[in-house]
Amino acid sequence: MVAPVRGEPFNAVRGLGAHCNGQPLQVGSIRHLLDGVAVTVSPKPHAGFLPTYVEQLDRVLGALAGARRSGSMALDLAYLAAGRVDLFWERGMGAWDAAAGVLLTREAGGEVPTLDGLPQPQSAKIAAATPRLSAVWRDLLAR
């Protein structure tokens, strides 16, 4: 994956780590949600799950230092892998949308559980995070 505006090529190979411009990537190490910054991709206005997403967004804004939206799930997950943000969530995605970013995140030490219990390729709902925050992040989004 390439972020052309910043001139950053992100790549990962299963079992060999994740890199950007030849430098290894590592997810961040914050300890508390209150210190975290989350990123997300907002659903389209007609998405059937929009009310649930808005409820999640409300909880996220009340529990974290901040939330951002770039419009690109691949870039959001690359930034999580690089330690620039701490958390990510998405609903309504296709497996093809997530594949590269999920690999980057996992190879950089992050966790990418699904929110519906389905295996990664079949799920349309993920909650990626640093290992320290993964369980509490899933809990916040699942309420």
C-alpha positions, 0 to 999 in steps of 0.5 A: 500500500502506498500513501503517495502524498507522504511518499510512504510505501507500506508493506508486510509479509506474513511472518516477516514483519511490516515496514514503511520506507524500509523501516520496521513498523510497531504498533503503539504502546499506550496503556489506557483508552483515555490516551488513545486516538481512534480512526474509522471510516464513516458509513454512507448516509443510507447504511442500515447500520448507521444508528449503531455506528453513531452510538459507537461513535458517541461512546468512542468520543467519550472514552478516548483522547480523540477520533479521526476519519481519513476516508481510507481503511487501508491508510488508517490501518497502516497508521495503526501499524506505524504507531501513529494512531492506536485504535480502528473500527469499521462496519460494513467493509468487504474482505478485499477492503481490509486484507492489506491493512489487517496484514500490516497491523498484525505484522506490526504487533497489533490485533484485529478481532472481529466484532461479530465473531465471524472469521476475518474474511467473512466478517464486515466488522473489525476492531483493530488495536494495540494488544494492551487495548484490544479487549477493552476496545472490543468491549467499548464497541460491543456495548 
